Amino acid sequence: MNGIPDVSVVISSCDRAESLARAIDSLRRQQLPAGLDCEVIIVDNNSRDGTSALLQGLVGREHLGLRAIFEPRQGVSHGRNAGVRASRAPIVAFTDDDNEVDPQWIATIKRMLDLHPDVAAVGGKILPEWPSAVPRWIDRQHWSPLAILDYGDRPFYSSSSDPRVLLTANLAVRREVLDRLGGFSPDFPRCQDHELLIRLWRAGGRVLYAPELVVRTRIARERLTRRYHRAWHTRHGFYSASMQLQEIIDRRGNLVTAPPDAIRLYGTPGFVYRELAGEMRNWAIASLAGRAALKLHHAHRVRYLSAYIRNNASRHGGAGRRWGWEMREFLAAHARRWTRMFSVSGPRALSVHLLLAILVGGSAYDIMIGDEHWPFSPYAMFSTVEREPVLEALRVMGVTREAVPREIPLLDSRVIRPFDQCRLTTAFERTYNNPVRRPLTQELLRDCLARYEALRASGGFDAPPLQAIRLYEMRWMLDREARNVALPDQKRLLAEVRSATAAAGF
Amino acid sequence: MLFTRWLRFWFEPAPPTNLAVSRMLFFGGLLLYYGLEDFSAWGAVSPAFWMPLPVFHALHLSPLSPGALAVIQMLWRAALAFSAVGLLTRLSMIVAFVLGFYLLGLPHNFGHVYHFDALLVVTLGILAWSRAGDAWSIDAWLRGQDRPAPSGEYTWPIRMVWVMMALVFLAAGLSKVRYGGVAWVTSANLSIVLERAAYHVSDADPLSRAGLWLAAHPWLSRAVAALTLVIELGFVAALVSPFARAVLVPAAVGMLIGIRVLMGPTFGGFLLATVFWVPWDAAGARAAAWWRPRSRWHAGHPAQSESAGRSEPA
């Protein structure tokens, strides 16, 4: 032994004398193998409670080589950095003042780092010690605010290709790595461990997750309230924005060297807004499904992302940029991207959407009101339910100019050109059944007769000349073989026009 | 994201083949279908028959003289022919739309509004706005650019015709549900409609007496009614699902042909719009592969896949 310990344990504490005493107790119970030497450095981070008195009482009486130092600058980063500066061992192990470490904790740290000389740090589980009553909504998805960590019983390397975070409540880092990285960033009073790991991963370092390395944390009752969780996620979102956390982890979960060259609105990439919209949708779905825990989880994600966006916006707004201009630039940048992606210009895409709106809007309007505005239509033909096997229809009949006059139906489109049977009878229906138009019935018949004779004279068809043309209302009882097409059950003359200067009669 | 999916639906870059071949077939088919139709006769019909459509009324459109209509229909046919072969394509398609709107709409101002040609007018309008003449056209050949790069310009017109056709079927299905309800299927409704068709109630008489046979089998006619409703209401699925497309488009074509055969109403022009549903590039590539080893048709791009690994201590 050369007087330099193998492991330095650093705890930064502020106003938690009671739990700090328990943490030190757990360190006192360490089972150290022969030859393993350690020191414990407690940093009083400007406490105002009995921490100072507690430490004065313990220093010198502990077999762990406990040292107490005072760090006046508030913040756990300052506290831990002070502890690191005071440490002498090549391994610096961190835990928190509200944690109790397993008896093998220091021994495991030393063993793991000796076994894996390639790793920069080792971390492990942080298991909860619950109070007697735990709200039902607290499930695994709500562990992060409680600083609980359990990635299971298989070890893995946390690295830039698998940047799962390990917390400083149970983390030991090689001293040389800490020196190289410059310690914890004072800019991060929260999430400083995550920020340190990001720098470590970016430097190519790996952290071993060792499941046998365990600390336990007493879950305080005040951390089991929704209010605490809401506040935690808001804070977490705020500091994550400072780390650009949403941007530096790619879709495959890899840590990237720099944030992507994404289109940003108020300093935040568009995909973060998309993620926010997705979380809001999931929250709504969970609410409708009555899944309270899931709903709360998504609500927290919404809160986290909102804080993320707000922090970015407040930092971005400091540049004095105009908000409207920023939004316009955002939309323009997207339009440019879509133009590149789809080879269609923005104005062109807009005009296509305008055309689409006209076409779909016109169709949808007619569908809704059930009315017709050609070329749009509700396409309501054959949509009513026919209940009686009868047919009532108007028919135009010609009276031949023969010795024995006979009536022939004017159905063939050649003789009623340019009309067809359906169009012609509908025209008569719309005229005869409309009191305003009814006087025109004679004129319609006269026109039909004139066109018949003109077509016949031009050789358009071979049929007898007509002396008159009549409009009938007919009624058929439908026959399954349609044998009575020419023999309606009822037939009522509505109007007649004679050739020459024919008069009409009813 | 939903918006990106939306844009991808409309503007997914595609080679110009599908749109160009559809353009040729659509305009060519239209020319053949309306080649013998004489719109000039409407100029000689008594003004007493004139019951203008709202759009004709709003635009102050009225029937011209038979001579003027004959000239217009000649110009329209020329525009259809030019559009089909791709000569002065953009101008031809605009002329085909403007004149087609007037000529195809004109008969509907004389008492009865048919729906058979509404989709054709809409499709003409869509194509007039498109770059359907960028390939497989005389214009492209003259420019020496017969194979332009894939672009969203060649996707949206096809998709828009799809959407409009899906809306037609959806509207028809919804009307039946709205005005007929379940009874449209479960009652003797279709049997009665089929029997009525034999009494000269449509623009044309049924092509066969099979409708009467079907009407005499109530359960069969109810099954046909149910199938009709399924096709009409389900057709929108063809917009997003290739499988639904493969099933529903032929089913819808069969339904329209069935209506013509059993009931009389003619959807010949409407059927022309189904050319936009055919993946001509894939069909052409398959045919070309069958005929000769190398093809000038464009093929799709193979998708790339990526995988990421995770490290784990030994």
Interface residues (C-beta under 8 A of the other chain):
Chain A: H116 R154 P155 F156 Y157 S159 S161 D162 L208 R252 G253 N254 R274 W338 M341 F342 S343 V344 R348 A349 S351 V352 L355 L356 L359 V360 S363 A364 D366 I367 G370 E372 H373 W374 P375 F376 S377 P378 Y379 A380 M381 F382 S383 T384 V385 E386 R387 E388 P389 L391 A393 P409 L411 S413 R417 P418 F419 D420 Q421 C422 R423 L424 T426 A427 F428 E429 R430 T431 L440 E443 L444 R446 D447 R451 W476 L478 D479 R480 E481 A482 V485
Chain B: M1 L7 R8 W10 F11 E12 P13 D38 F39 A41 W42 A44 V45 S46 A48 F49 M51 L53 P54 V55 F101 G105 P107 H108 F110 G111 H112 V113 Y114 H115 D117 A118 L119 V121 V122 G125 I126 W129 A149 P150 S151 G152 E153 W156 M160 V163 M164 L167 V168 L170 A171 A172 L174 S175 K176 R178 Y179 G180 G181 A183 W184 S187 A188 N189 I192 V193 E195 R196 A198 Y199 H200 V201 S202 D203 A204 R209 L212 A215 A216 P265 E306 A308 G309 R310 S311 E312 P313
